[in-house]
Amino acid sequence: MANRDVALRERLGGRWAISLRAYLISFPISVSLGLLATPESTESWHNFGVWFVVSVLAFVISGLVLLIADRTVMKGRRTKPVPVWLVYVVDIVSVEIRTWVYVICIDQFQLSNSTSTPVRFLGGFLLALVWYPALTYALDSWDRYATLRNELISELVKDELEILKQEQVLEVLRVGLISDISAQVNKSVQDAATTLASLQDAVAKNTVANKRSLS
């Protein structure tokens, strides 16, 4: 159980607990959910434009919460993962701030709205409870996969270079051995030719000497 908790803390409370990549991925999801949660946004292009701006504004302001957490309570998460409960707290606060922006805009600008405030807060709570942790876990898994893949590629390249180096060494040794053998063969042929020439001279001299003694 302890090992599982540590692994979960490393995955959810590590570098990907807050990241620009996760924030940008969440942008279309958050804006789309804000529009879908407001049926009035589809009644006219004007309503759609107004609620689109409100959704974008709410998402941007919720991002300020993440930015503050990134600079304060979750600053050292890259080297020391933060507790999982802290990740959930930050996500919930960020999402509920987003919901508050909706509520404030509805009241201040008298926007037509049929979605109750409790439903909006509940939807935001579920978003923080499920979407952000799942996205963090997915990004962490992809990062671990990419890191492992790069390590394996580096090892393969290293092994290939080592094999190539060994093949080059063997080729040098082979060429050197062939050169040595060729030199030894040439020397042996020259020695044999010299010896043969000496024997032929000796035989010739012996033959001449025998002829003189007979005569």
Backbone as ProteinMPNN parsed JSONL, in Angstrom:
{"seq_chain_A": "MANRDVALRERLGGRWAISLRAYLISFPISVSLGLLATPESTESWHNFGVWFVVSVLAFVISGLVLLIADRTVMKGRRTKPVPVWLVYVVDIVSVEIRTWVYVICIDQFQLSNSTSTPVRFLGGFLLALVWYPALTYALDSWDRYATLRNELISELVKDELEILKQEQVLEVLRVGLISDISAQVNKSVQDAATTLASLQDAVAKNTVANKRSLS", "coords_chain_A": {"N_chain_A": [[0.827, -1.209, 0.0], [1.914, 1.22, 0.791], [3.899, 1.56, -1.143], [2.282, 1.877, -3.386], [1.014, 4.298, -2.776], [3.197, 6.025, -2.803], [3.957, 5.828, -5.495], [1.651, 6.876, -6.727], [1.71, 9.453, -5.721], [4.059, 10.406, -6.886], [3.283, 10.401, -9.543], [0.914, 11.998, -9.742], [1.583, 14.204, -8.227], [3.905, 15.242, -9.202], [6.007, 16.817, -11.681], [4.057, 17.232, -13.634], [1.759, 17.966, -12.358], [0.986, 20.598, -12.435], [1.025, 22.196, -15.464], [1.885, 23.885, -18.487], [1.193, 22.573, -20.802], [-0.889, 20.829, -20.029], [-2.712, 22.764, -19.295], [-3.262, 24.093, -21.721], [-4.337, 21.968, -23.183], [-6.639, 21.584, -21.719], [-8.079, 23.842, -22.281], [-9.929, 23.964, -24.662], [-11.688, 21.976, -23.77], [-12.714, 22.959, -21.325], [-13.936, 25.388, -22.143], [-15.821, 24.414, -23.973], [-17.42, 22.8, -22.287], [-18.419, 24.799, -20.636], [-20.08, 26.153, -22.428], [-21.857, 24.116, -23.179], [-23.088, 23.648, -20.76], [-24.75, 25.733, -20.588], [-27.658, 26.231, -21.918], [-28.739, 28.487, -23.153], [-26.727, 29.556, -24.659], [-26.844, 28.633, -27.213], [-28.995, 29.779, -28.421], [-28.794, 32.01, -30.035], [-26.463, 33.671, -32.263], [-25.403, 35.871, -31.038], [-25.76, 35.34, -28.278], [-24.166, 33.064, -28.152], [-21.612, 34.139, -28.714], [-21.319, 35.866, -26.5], [-21.369, 34.072, -24.297], [-19.232, 32.512, -24.983], [-17.076, 34.292, -24.674], [-17.309, 34.735, -21.925], [-16.761, 32.142, -20.993], [-14.1, 31.801, -21.823], [-12.898, 33.896, -20.379], [-13.389, 33.007, -17.76], [-11.873, 30.66, -17.742], [-9.268, 31.653, -18.131], [-8.906, 33.183, -15.783], [-9.077, 31.148, -13.882], [-6.728, 29.933, -14.478], [-4.887, 31.649, -13.344], [-4.917, 30.959, -10.684], [-3.685, 28.47, -10.78], [-1.199, 29.308, -11.668], [-0.289, 30.827, -9.489], [-0.172, 28.806, -7.535], [1.775, 27.246, -8.71], [3.996, 28.825, -8.345], [4.24, 28.907, -5.625], [3.013, 26.936, -3.314], [3.398, 24.583, -4.728], [5.874, 24.644, -5.811], [8.349, 23.223, -5.682], [7.856, 20.728, -6.824], [9.007, 19.25, -8.896], [11.365, 18.084, -8.032], [10.65, 17.097, -5.557], [7.818, 15.454, -5.167], [4.523, 16.73, -4.515], [1.961, 16.253, -1.969], [-0.903, 14.206, -2.79], [-3.399, 15.101, -1.977], [-3.044, 17.849, -1.883], [-2.774, 18.476, -4.553], [-5.371, 17.937, -5.455], [-6.774, 19.857, -3.977], [-5.79, 22.285, -5.029], [-6.626, 21.992, -7.717], [-9.423, 21.88, -7.371], [-9.967, 24.393, -6.201], [-9.135, 26.049, -8.289], [-10.951, 25.346, -10.364], [-13.409, 25.947, -9.161], [-13.145, 28.675, -8.786], [-13.277, 29.383, -11.433], [-15.984, 28.735, -11.842], [-17.159, 30.655, -10.162], [-16.613, 32.957, -11.597], [-18.365, 32.637, -13.753], [-20.814, 32.859, -12.344], [-20.644, 35.463, -11.293], [-20.485, 36.981, -13.675], [-23.006, 36.387, -14.776], [-24.697, 37.63, -12.895], [-23.788, 40.32, -12.917], [-24.026, 41.197, -15.582], [-26.545, 40.51, -16.204], [-27.205, 38.122, -17.593], [-29.021, 35.79, -19.571], [-29.929, 32.763, -18.163], [-30.385, 29.395, -17.405], [-29.283, 27.452, -15.895], [-28.683, 26.291, -12.721], [-26.854, 27.686, -9.917], [-25.784, 25.819, -7.946], [-25.627, 23.5, -9.554], [-23.71, 24.238, -11.407], [-21.472, 24.542, -9.738], [-21.242, 21.93, -8.805], [-20.701, 20.585, -11.202], [-18.215, 21.74, -11.796], [-16.742, 20.786, -9.631], [-16.731, 18.023, -10.126], [-15.307, 18.061, -12.483], [-12.789, 18.903, -11.597], [-12.24, 16.786, -9.959], [-12.013, 14.557, -11.578], [-11.16, 15.059, -14.348], [-8.73, 16.714, -14.385], [-6.841, 15.267, -12.67], [-6.766, 12.856, -14.166], [-5.757, 13.747, -16.601], [-3.26, 14.688, -15.777], [-2.098, 12.284, -14.913], [-2.025, 10.919, -17.362], [-0.265, 12.54, -18.883], [2.048, 12.282, -17.338], [2.501, 9.539, -17.644], [3.0, 9.408, -20.396], [5.313, 10.966, -20.509], [7.079, 9.381, -19.016], [7.144, 7.136, -20.671], [8.255, 8.275, -23.007], [10.751, 9.049, -22.03], [11.871, 6.552, -21.312], [11.867, 5.355, -23.826], [13.687, 6.992, -25.215], [15.977, 6.451, -23.734], [16.313, 3.724, -24.346], [16.718, 3.914, -27.1], [19.112, 5.34, -27.094], [20.768, 3.445, -25.883], [20.668, 1.423, -27.826], [21.832, 2.74, -29.996], [24.349, 3.168, -28.906], [25.199, 0.515, -28.595], [25.228, -0.269, -31.284], [27.222, 1.423, -32.28], [29.356, 0.437, -30.822], [29.525, -2.147, -31.839], [30.104, -1.517, -34.486], [32.56, -0.294, -34.093], [34.051, -2.465, -33.133], [33.958, -4.062, -35.409], [35.438, -2.475, -37.153], [37.904, -2.544, -35.876], [38.466, -5.286, -36.101], [38.616, -5.418, -38.861], [40.896, -3.866, -39.339], [42.783, -5.449, -38.021], [42.557, -7.746, -39.598], [43.42, -6.803, -42.118], [46.018, -6.074, -41.407], [47.034, -8.569, -40.626], [46.89, -9.96, -43.035], [48.724, -8.465, -44.5], [51.074, -8.982, -43.036], [51.306, -11.776, -43.411], [51.552, -11.838, -46.179], [53.957, -10.452, -46.467], [55.693, -12.225, -45.133], [55.427, -14.472, -46.783], [56.442, -13.486, -49.19], [59.079, -12.98, -48.388], [59.874, -15.573, -47.778], [59.721, -16.769, -50.303], [61.645, -15.275, -51.66], [63.932, -16.018, -50.186], [63.942, -18.751, -50.723], [64.354, -18.668, -53.48], [66.865, -17.515, -53.562], [68.383, -19.487, -52.265], [67.978, -21.593, -54.02], [69.251, -20.596, -56.27], [71.859, -20.475, -55.329], [72.358, -23.212, -54.952], [72.183, -24.066, -57.576], [74.408, -22.745, -58.667], [76.411, -23.969, -57.196], [76.146, -26.637, -58.082], [76.717, -26.294, -60.75], [79.404, -25.432, -60.65], [80.544, -27.704, -59.5], [80.125, -29.559, -61.48], [81.725, -28.554, -63.548], [84.197, -28.807, -62.366], [84.448, -31.583, -62.152], [84.548, -32.322, -64.828], [86.996, -31.261, -65.587], [88.734, -32.753, -64.034], [88.491, -35.261, -65.132], [89.451, -34.906, -67.637]], "CA_chain_A": [[0.0, 0.0, 0.0], [2.804, 2.38, 0.866], [4.534, 1.725, -2.452], [1.281, 2.396, -4.299], [0.832, 5.708, -2.441], [4.371, 6.754, -3.282], [3.876, 5.88, -6.952], [0.578, 7.801, -7.075], [2.187, 10.801, -5.403], [5.031, 10.789, -7.912], [2.604, 10.613, -10.815], [-0.034, 13.115, -9.681], [2.149, 15.358, -7.541], [5.209, 15.588, -9.775], [6.133, 17.981, -12.571], [2.868, 17.422, -14.47], [0.614, 18.386, -11.549], [0.628, 21.864, -13.096], [1.882, 22.366, -16.636], [1.286, 24.658, -19.565], [0.617, 21.632, -21.762], [-2.195, 20.413, -19.507], [-3.591, 23.944, -19.325], [-3.686, 24.322, -23.106], [-5.218, 20.86, -23.559], [-7.905, 21.763, -21.015], [-8.782, 25.048, -22.754], [-11.151, 23.68, -25.44], [-12.605, 21.169, -22.958], [-13.366, 23.837, -20.361], [-14.818, 26.323, -22.853], [-16.946, 23.644, -24.528], [-18.307, 22.426, -21.181], [-19.118, 26.004, -20.207], [-21.153, 26.425, -23.399], [-22.85, 23.043, -23.098], [-23.816, 23.786, -19.489], [-25.634, 26.901, -20.702], [-28.473, 26.067, -23.131], [-29.0, 29.781, -23.789], [-25.62, 29.924, -25.541], [-27.142, 28.191, -28.59], [-30.224, 30.411, -28.901], [-28.449, 32.967, -31.09], [-25.026, 33.897, -32.386], [-25.015, 36.855, -30.015], [-25.615, 34.62, -27.009], [-22.997, 32.188, -28.251], [-20.424, 34.971, -28.576], [-21.217, 36.347, -25.11], [-21.002, 32.977, -23.4], [-17.875, 32.09, -25.341], [-16.162, 35.226, -24.009], [-17.383, 34.449, -20.488], [-16.069, 30.869, -20.748], [-12.661, 32.047, -21.969], [-12.49, 34.713, -19.236], [-13.386, 32.148, -16.572], [-10.742, 29.731, -17.829], [-8.03, 32.42, -17.934], [-8.795, 33.534, -14.363], [-8.756, 29.912, -13.161], [-5.311, 29.669, -14.712], [-4.098, 32.449, -12.41], [-4.801, 30.151, -9.463], [-2.645, 27.469, -11.05], [0.081, 30.008, -11.745], [0.112, 31.16, -8.107], [0.221, 27.547, -6.885], [3.039, 26.825, -9.322], [5.073, 29.655, -7.804], [4.254, 28.879, -4.145], [2.879, 25.663, -2.594], [3.798, 23.441, -5.555], [7.061, 25.109, -6.521], [9.433, 22.23, -5.754], [7.307, 19.397, -7.123], [9.832, 18.523, -9.862], [12.352, 17.302, -7.284], [9.953, 16.417, -4.462], [6.381, 15.504, -5.466], [3.652, 17.226, -3.441], [0.907, 15.283, -1.634], [-2.016, 14.124, -3.73], [-4.505, 15.932, -1.498], [-2.758, 19.23, -2.25], [-3.091, 18.577, -5.98], [-6.828, 18.021, -5.562], [-7.205, 21.147, -3.432], [-5.464, 23.317, -6.024], [-7.512, 21.809, -8.875], [-10.793, 22.245, -6.992], [-10.021, 25.854, -6.041], [-9.034, 26.644, -9.618], [-12.185, 25.117, -11.112], [-14.515, 26.665, -8.533], [-12.948, 30.09, -9.146], [-13.858, 29.468, -12.782], [-17.442, 28.764, -11.682], [-17.512, 31.951, -9.586], [-16.596, 33.943, -12.692], [-19.651, 32.477, -14.426], [-21.88, 33.39, -11.49], [-20.499, 36.928, -11.228], [-20.859, 37.54, -14.98], [-24.468, 36.258, -14.908], [-25.326, 38.654, -12.059], [-23.392, 41.678, -13.284], [-24.474, 41.551, -16.934], [-27.938, 40.061, -16.349], [-27.246, 37.167, -18.69], [-30.071, 34.774, -19.487], [-29.286, 31.527, -17.706], [-31.316, 28.456, -16.783], [-28.5, 26.48, -15.123], [-28.573, 26.78, -11.344], [-25.492, 27.828, -9.394], [-25.28, 24.555, -7.383], [-25.282, 22.561, -10.632], [-22.427, 24.687, -11.966], [-20.404, 24.212, -8.788], [-21.085, 20.474, -8.8], [-20.002, 20.231, -12.438], [-16.814, 22.132, -11.638], [-16.128, 19.872, -8.669], [-16.484, 16.748, -10.816], [-14.235, 18.313, -13.45], [-11.527, 18.914, -10.847], [-12.039, 15.485, -9.328], [-11.762, 13.505, -12.564], [-10.445, 15.441, -15.56], [-7.353, 17.174, -14.176], [-5.956, 14.161, -12.255], [-6.606, 11.905, -15.272], [-4.851, 14.366, -17.577], [-1.923, 14.681, -15.167], [-1.608, 10.898, -14.952], [-1.729, 10.591, -18.762], [0.951, 13.259, -19.28], [3.172, 11.661, -16.635], [2.754, 8.242, -18.287], [3.628, 9.669, -21.696], [6.672, 11.438, -20.253], [7.867, 8.213, -18.621], [7.329, 6.322, -21.881], [9.198, 8.965, -23.9], [12.077, 8.976, -21.412], [12.341, 5.173, -21.453], [12.13, 5.131, -25.249], [14.935, 7.68, -25.552], [17.07, 5.688, -23.12], [16.507, 2.5, -25.132], [17.325, 4.32, -28.375], [20.512, 5.675, -26.811], [21.48, 2.187, -25.656], [20.8, 0.746, -29.116], [22.841, 3.471, -30.775], [25.635, 2.884, -28.273], [25.573, -0.86, -28.948], [25.564, -0.301, -32.708], [28.531, 2.053, -32.428], [30.353, -0.488, -30.276], [29.684, -3.228, -32.826], [30.822, -0.933, -35.628], [33.944, -0.092, -33.68], [34.68, -3.776, -33.108], [34.136, -4.497, -36.792], [36.547, -1.705, -37.701], [39.132, -3.098, -35.288], [38.703, -6.586, -36.738], [39.046, -5.18, -40.24], [42.301, -3.426, -39.269], [43.583, -6.631, -37.685], [42.562, -8.632, -40.769], [44.307, -6.215, -43.127], [47.382, -6.176, -40.896], [47.443, -9.975, -40.68], [47.136, -10.293, -44.449], [49.977, -7.807, -44.885], [52.18, -9.734, -42.416], [51.432, -13.065, -44.091], [52.076, -11.568, -47.523], [55.378, -10.111, -46.338], [56.404, -13.455, -44.793], [55.458, -15.331, -47.978], [57.406, -12.886, -50.143], [60.425, -13.2, -47.87], [60.193, -17.003, -47.931], [59.945, -17.009, -51.738], [62.949, -14.703, -51.999], [64.964, -16.878, -49.569], [63.988, -20.008, -51.486], [64.973, -18.375, -54.786], [68.303, -17.308, -53.322], [68.956, -20.803, -51.956], [67.979, -22.369, -55.249], [70.307, -20.046, -57.13], [73.144, -20.908, -54.742], [72.514, -24.635, -55.255], [72.472, -24.197, -59.006], [75.803, -22.327, -58.864], [77.276, -25.014, -56.636], [76.093, -27.792, -58.977], [77.437, -25.94, -61.982], [80.828, -25.44, -60.336], [80.93, -29.083, -59.276], [80.145, -30.215, -62.792], [82.919, -28.065, -64.264], [85.367, -29.39, -61.696], [84.491, -33.018, -62.486], [84.975, -32.437, -66.186], [88.434, -30.963, -65.627], [89.503, -33.857, -63.441], [88.417, -36.384, -66.061], [90.284, -34.626, -68.788]], "C_chain_A": [[0.851, 1.245, 0.0], [3.455, 2.644, -0.476], [3.554, 2.301, -3.463], [1.05, 3.882, -4.056], [1.991, 6.543, -2.968], [4.313, 6.908, -4.796], [2.812, 6.878, -7.396], [0.996, 9.238, -6.799], [3.185, 11.283, -6.448], [4.352, 11.114, -9.231], [1.699, 11.838, -10.799], [0.561, 14.371, -9.061], [3.495, 15.801, -8.062], [5.123, 16.785, -10.713], [4.869, 18.269, -13.361], [1.636, 17.804, -13.674], [0.072, 19.72, -12.055], [1.58, 22.024, -14.274], [1.135, 23.169, -17.689], [0.619, 23.742, -20.583], [-0.773, 21.19, -21.309], [-3.192, 21.566, -19.571], [-4.125, 24.187, -20.727], [-4.608, 23.21, -23.605], [-6.603, 21.051, -22.946], [-8.72, 22.938, -21.547], [-10.037, 24.726, -23.572], [-12.178, 22.864, -24.655], [-13.401, 22.064, -22.021], [-14.355, 24.778, -21.038], [-16.04, 25.596, -23.4], [-17.931, 23.239, -23.434], [-19.088, 23.635, -20.667], [-20.275, 26.351, -21.134], [-22.256, 25.374, -23.321], [-23.688, 23.138, -21.83], [-24.791, 24.954, -19.513], [-26.44, 26.776, -21.991], [-28.722, 27.381, -23.874], [-27.904, 30.177, -24.786], [-25.885, 29.546, -26.987], [-28.391, 28.851, -29.167], [-29.963, 31.4, -30.027], [-26.943, 33.114, -31.15], [-24.543, 34.907, -31.355], [-24.807, 36.183, -28.67], [-24.386, 33.717, -27.012], [-21.712, 32.988, -28.059], [-20.216, 35.45, -27.153], [-20.753, 35.238, -24.186], [-19.621, 32.403, -23.73], [-16.847, 32.983, -24.65], [-16.139, 34.969, -22.507], [-16.614, 33.173, -20.151], [-14.555, 31.044, -20.835], [-12.14, 32.844, -20.784], [-12.402, 33.865, -17.967], [-12.188, 31.208, -16.57], [-9.425, 30.457, -17.577], [-7.842, 32.759, -16.453], [-8.495, 32.292, -13.526], [-7.292, 29.544, -13.335], [-4.413, 30.48, -13.791], [-3.907, 31.711, -11.09], [-3.7, 29.106, -9.627], [-1.266, 28.113, -11.096], [0.597, 30.358, -10.353], [0.576, 29.906, -7.371], [1.559, 27.051, -7.419], [4.224, 27.582, -8.73], [5.203, 29.552, -6.29], [4.215, 27.442, -3.615], [3.341, 24.453, -3.398], [5.073, 23.74, -6.334], [8.105, 24.013, -6.712], [8.994, 20.842, -6.141], [8.15, 18.595, -8.102], [10.844, 17.623, -9.155], [11.716, 16.527, -6.137], [8.453, 16.532, -4.705], [5.562, 15.948, -4.25], [2.593, 16.173, -3.144], [-0.255, 15.337, -2.622], [-3.172, 15.022, -3.299], [-4.296, 17.403, -1.872], [-3.064, 19.465, -3.739], [-4.591, 18.738, -6.172], [-7.341, 19.37, -5.059], [-6.971, 22.262, -4.445], [-6.387, 23.212, -7.229], [-8.935, 22.255, -8.562], [-10.936, 23.752, -6.85], [-9.996, 26.528, -7.407], [-10.347, 26.527, -10.386], [-13.352, 25.89, -10.489], [-14.376, 28.175, -8.694], [-13.514, 30.335, -10.542], [-15.376, 29.55, -12.703], [-17.914, 30.095, -11.116], [-17.523, 33.038, -10.649], [-17.89, 33.856, -13.487], [-20.768, 33.153, -13.635], [-21.842, 34.914, -11.448], [-20.921, 37.572, -12.55], [-22.373, 37.477, -15.205], [-25.169, 37.358, -14.131], [-25.032, 40.061, -12.557], [-23.966, 42.104, -14.631], [-25.886, 41.057, -17.239], [-28.098, 39.119, -17.539], [-28.367, 36.155, -18.482], [-29.425, 33.433, -19.182], [-30.31, 30.649, -17.003], [-30.607, 27.407, -15.943], [-28.27, 27.038, -13.728], [-27.112, 26.83, -10.897], [-24.971, 26.536, -8.766], [-24.87, 23.537, -8.45], [-23.943, 22.944, -11.247], [-21.273, 24.325, -11.03], [-20.162, 22.708, -8.728], [-20.345, 20.009, -10.046], [-18.523, 20.576, -12.369], [-16.075, 21.197, -10.694], [-15.795, 18.537, -9.327], [-15.367, 16.893, -11.841], [-12.872, 18.269, -12.761], [-11.208, 17.543, -10.273], [-11.593, 14.416, -10.323], [-10.821, 13.958, -13.68], [-8.989, 15.797, -15.303], [-6.423, 16.07, -13.662], [-5.712, 13.144, -13.376], [-5.645, 12.456, -16.318], [-3.418, 14.381, -17.053], [-1.303, 13.291, -15.241], [-1.216, 10.51, -16.383], [-0.442, 11.276, -19.231], [2.184, 12.663, -18.604], [3.528, 10.319, -17.282], [3.445, 8.434, -19.627], [5.078, 10.129, -21.511], [7.586, 10.282, -19.856], [8.151, 7.317, -19.829], [8.369, 6.955, -22.799], [10.617, 8.896, -23.348], [12.678, 7.58, -21.576], [12.688, 4.863, -22.901], [13.45, 5.773, -25.663], [16.14, 6.96, -24.961], [17.367, 4.42, -23.919], [17.158, 2.816, -26.475], [18.797, 4.644, -28.185], [21.345, 4.419, -26.597], [21.702, 1.438, -26.974], [21.855, 1.41, -29.985], [24.234, 3.202, -30.228], [26.128, 1.49, -28.639], [25.986, -0.964, -30.413], [26.93, 0.321, -32.962], [29.639, 1.15, -31.913], [30.619, -1.635, -31.243], [30.458, -2.725, -34.041], [32.294, -0.734, -35.311], [34.697, -1.418, -33.663], [34.936, -4.293, -34.532], [35.293, -3.755, -37.453], [37.878, -2.217, -37.171], [39.478, -4.432, -35.927], [39.191, -6.416, -38.173], [40.503, -4.732, -40.281], [43.212, -4.607, -38.979], [43.685, -7.572, -38.887], [43.511, -8.119, -41.845], [45.764, -6.324, -42.682], [47.902, -7.593, -40.963], [47.748, -10.397, -42.114], [48.448, -9.684, -44.924], [51.174, -8.557, -44.319], [52.414, -11.062, -43.127], [52.025, -12.868, -45.486], [53.564, -11.25, -47.48], [56.203, -11.36, -46.03], [56.515, -14.38, -46.005], [56.469, -14.8, -48.986], [58.841, -13.126, -49.7], [60.843, -14.648, -48.049], [60.481, -17.345, -49.392], [61.305, -16.489, -52.159], [64.086, -15.558, -51.435], [65.112, -18.181, -50.353], [64.653, -19.799, -52.838], [66.474, -18.199, -54.633], [68.996, -18.637, -53.071], [69.057, -21.664, -53.213], [69.082, -21.889, -56.198], [71.679, -20.479, -56.622], [73.4, -22.378, -55.063], [72.86, -24.843, -56.726], [73.915, -23.8, -59.315], [76.756, -23.407, -58.371], [77.306, -26.245, -57.544], [76.883, -27.524, -60.244], [78.946, -25.983, -61.75], [81.331, -26.875, -60.164], [81.032, -29.853, -60.597], [81.392, -29.818, -63.58], [84.187, -28.699, -63.679], [85.529, -30.859, -62.057], [84.994, -33.205, -63.922], [86.478, -32.198, -66.317], [89.238, -32.124, -65.082], [89.517, -35.074, -64.386], [89.349, -36.137, -67.271], [91.747, -34.545, -68.346]], "O_chain_A": [[0.555, 2.213, -0.701], [3.561, 3.791, -0.911], [3.935, 3.116, -4.304], [0.905, 4.65, -5.006], [1.792, 7.63, -3.511], [4.585, 7.985, -5.325], [3.035, 7.644, -8.334], [0.666, 10.139, -7.57], [3.154, 12.447, -6.848], [4.795, 12.003, -9.958], [1.715, 12.632, -11.74], [0.1, 15.479, -9.335], [4.161, 16.635, -7.448], [4.267, 17.655, -10.552], [4.619, 19.418, -13.725], [0.561, 17.955, -14.253], [-1.138, 19.94, -12.097], [2.799, 21.992, -14.103], [-0.093, 23.132, -17.766], [-0.407, 24.098, -21.162], [-1.717, 21.175, -22.1], [-4.37, 21.365, -19.865], [-5.313, 24.458, -20.902], [-5.548, 23.469, -24.356], [-7.615, 20.725, -23.566], [-9.921, 23.022, -21.292], [-11.122, 25.178, -23.207], [-13.384, 23.028, -24.84], [-14.622, 21.942, -21.93], [-15.478, 24.949, -20.565], [-17.16, 26.096, -23.306], [-19.143, 23.324, -23.631], [-20.26, 23.523, -20.309], [-21.33, 26.792, -20.678], [-23.441, 25.699, -23.389], [-24.859, 22.757, -21.822], [-25.565, 25.145, -18.575], [-25.961, 27.172, -23.054], [-28.896, 27.381, -25.093], [-28.122, 31.026, -25.65], [-25.236, 30.067, -27.895], [-28.805, 28.524, -30.279], [-30.823, 31.605, -30.882], [-26.231, 32.738, -30.219], [-23.42, 34.816, -30.859], [-23.804, 36.42, -27.997], [-23.665, 33.615, -26.02], [-20.822, 32.563, -27.322], [-19.094, 35.45, -26.647], [-19.844, 35.438, -23.38], [-18.934, 31.875, -22.856], [-15.861, 32.49, -24.102], [-15.076, 34.982, -21.886], [-15.9, 33.12, -19.149], [-13.815, 30.498, -20.017], [-11.083, 32.532, -20.236], [-11.452, 33.991, -17.195], [-11.564, 30.985, -15.533], [-8.555, 29.932, -16.882], [-6.736, 32.634, -15.927], [-7.736, 32.371, -12.56], [-6.687, 28.923, -12.461], [-3.299, 30.057, -13.485], [-2.86, 31.826, -10.453], [-2.89, 28.891, -8.725], [-0.286, 27.537, -10.624], [1.785, 30.204, -10.072], [1.588, 29.929, -6.67], [2.373, 26.505, -6.674], [5.324, 27.04, -8.626], [6.172, 30.055, -5.721], [5.258, 26.802, -3.48], [3.644, 23.408, -2.822], [5.317, 23.156, -7.39], [8.683, 23.89, -7.793], [9.678, 19.868, -5.827], [8.028, 17.37, -8.145], [11.141, 16.526, -9.628], [12.174, 15.441, -5.782], [7.871, 17.593, -4.475], [5.868, 15.591, -3.113], [2.348, 15.293, -3.969], [-0.545, 16.379, -3.209], [-3.843, 15.629, -4.134], [-5.26, 18.118, -2.146], [-3.553, 20.528, -4.12], [-5.035, 19.574, -6.959], [-8.244, 19.955, -5.658], [-7.855, 23.085, -4.687], [-6.883, 24.227, -7.718], [-9.579, 22.921, -9.373], [-11.914, 24.33, -7.323], [-10.749, 27.47, -7.653], [-10.803, 27.498, -10.989], [-14.192, 26.429, -11.21], [-15.38, 28.886, -8.736], [-14.146, 31.359, -10.799], [-15.992, 30.343, -13.415], [-18.95, 30.613, -11.533], [-18.356, 33.943, -10.603], [-18.457, 34.884, -13.86], [-21.562, 33.918, -14.183], [-22.876, 35.574, -11.555], [-21.627, 38.581, -12.556], [-22.956, 38.407, -15.76], [-26.121, 37.96, -14.627], [-25.93, 40.901, -12.614], [-24.354, 43.261, -14.797], [-26.366, 41.164, -18.368], [-28.988, 39.284, -18.373], [-28.628, 35.721, -17.36], [-28.485, 33.017, -19.861], [-31.02, 31.108, -16.109], [-31.261, 26.557, -15.339], [-27.724, 28.13, -13.572], [-26.256, 26.119, -11.424], [-23.822, 26.17, -9.015], [-23.895, 22.805, -8.28], [-23.133, 22.075, -11.572], [-20.225, 23.859, -11.478], [-19.02, 22.261, -8.614], [-19.47, 19.147, -9.969], [-17.677, 19.806, -12.822], [-14.916, 20.856, -10.93], [-14.715, 17.985, -9.117], [-14.576, 15.972, -12.047], [-11.924, 17.675, -13.274], [-10.041, 17.182, -10.121], [-10.882, 13.481, -9.957], [-9.801, 13.316, -13.93], [-8.098, 15.237, -15.942], [-5.308, 15.942, -14.169], [-4.604, 12.63, -13.526], [-4.816, 11.722, -16.857], [-2.476, 14.118, -17.8], [-0.131, 13.14, -15.588], [-0.197, 9.851, -16.592], [0.379, 10.653, -19.905], [3.242, 12.551, -19.224], [4.704, 9.997, -17.449], [4.376, 7.7, -19.957], [5.962, 9.728, -22.267], [8.731, 10.208, -20.304], [9.259, 6.806, -19.986], [9.256, 6.27, -23.309], [11.573, 8.707, -24.1], [13.848, 7.439, -21.934], [13.68, 4.189, -23.178], [14.242, 5.163, -26.381], [17.191, 6.866, -25.595], [18.528, 4.08, -24.144], [18.036, 2.086, -26.937], [19.633, 4.272, -29.008], [22.481, 4.329, -27.063], [22.778, 0.889, -27.213], [22.664, 0.74, -30.626], [25.186, 3.03, -30.989], [27.302, 1.293, -28.95], [26.954, -1.644, -30.752], [27.709, -0.192, -33.765], [30.726, 1.098, -32.487], [31.761, -2.047, -31.448], [31.344, -3.406, -34.559], [33.163, -0.974, -36.149], [35.838, -1.496, -34.117], [35.981, -4.877, -34.819], [36.046, -4.345, -38.228], [38.857, -2.315, -37.91], [40.636, -4.688, -36.258], [40.053, -7.157, -38.644], [41.263, -5.162, -41.149], [44.268, -4.761, -39.592], [44.749, -8.126, -39.166], [44.299, -8.876, -42.412], [46.641, -6.632, -43.488], [49.062, -7.819, -41.309], [48.727, -11.096, -42.377], [49.197, -10.319, -45.666], [52.172, -8.755, -45.013], [53.552, -11.437, -43.412], [52.888, -13.632, -45.919], [54.335, -11.703, -48.325], [57.283, -11.545, -46.59], [57.557, -14.996, -46.233], [57.248, -15.558, -49.563], [59.712, -13.435, -50.513], [61.981, -14.944, -48.414], [61.387, -18.127, -49.681], [62.033, -17.143, -52.904], [65.083, -15.797, -52.115], [66.218, -18.654, -50.615], [65.422, -20.644, -53.295], [67.256, -18.668, -55.46], [70.077, -18.887, -53.605], [70.048, -22.355, -53.448], [69.756, -22.693, -56.842], [72.56, -20.812, -57.416], [74.52, -22.754, -55.406], [73.701, -25.671, -57.077], [74.574, -24.443, -60.132], [77.757, -23.723, -59.014], [78.367, -26.833, -57.756], [77.61, -28.381, -60.747], [79.683, -26.519, -62.577], [82.418, -27.216, -60.63], [81.92, -30.685, -60.785], [82.033, -30.663, -64.205], [85.111, -29.07, -64.402], [86.652, -31.324, -62.25], [85.765, -34.122, -64.203], [87.147, -32.882, -67.092], [90.304, -32.446, -65.606], [90.491, -35.826, -64.405], [89.939, -37.065, -67.826], [92.629, -34.313, -69.173]]}, "name": "protein", "num_of_chains": 1, "seq": "MANRDVALRERLGGRWAISLRAYLISFPISVSLGLLATPESTESWHNFGVWFVVSVLAFVISGLVLLIADRTVMKGRRTKPVPVWLVYVVDIVSVEIRTWVYVICIDQFQLSNSTSTPVRFLGGFLLALVWYPALTYALDSWDRYATLRNELISELVKDELEILKQEQVLEVLRVGLISDISAQVNKSVQDAATTLASLQDAVAKNTVANKRSLS"}
